[in-house]
Amino acid sequence: MKNEAVAVHRERDWYVAKSPRTGVVSLGRTAEEAVANLEEAVELYEEVFPRTT
């Protein structure tokens, strides 16, 4: 997920990060934590659904 744009927004006490390419979403108490969690979630997603392009 290197150099990939992600969308981050705040919902009450949580930050939500989303990968537009995969649709994977993750949460964190800070924006940085949400992005770090998203990176891990996208890695796991790509293990199950490898990129074909």
ChimeraX attribute file (.defattr): number of C-alpha atoms within 10 A of each C-alpha:
attribute: neighborCount
match mode: 1-to-1
recipient: residues
	/A:1	13
	/A:2	5
	/A:3	5
	/A:4	9
	/A:5	11
	/A:6	15
	/A:7	11
	/A:8	18
	/A:9	13
	/A:10	14
	/A:11	9
	/A:12	6
	/A:13	9
	/A:14	16
	/A:15	19
	/A:16	22
	/A:17	25
	/A:18	21
	/A:19	20
	/A:20	12
	/A:21	11
	/A:22	12
	/A:23	8
	/A:24	14
	/A:25	20
	/A:26	21
	/A:27	22
	/A:28	18
	/A:29	12
	/A:30	14
	/A:31	17
	/A:32	14
	/A:33	17
	/A:34	21
	/A:35	23
	/A:36	15
	/A:37	17
	/A:38	23
	/A:39	22
	/A:40	13
	/A:41	16
	/A:42	21
	/A:43	13
	/A:44	12
	/A:45	14
	/A:46	13
	/A:47	10
	/A:48	9
	/A:49	11
	/A:50	10
	/A:51	9
	/A:52	4
	/A:53	3
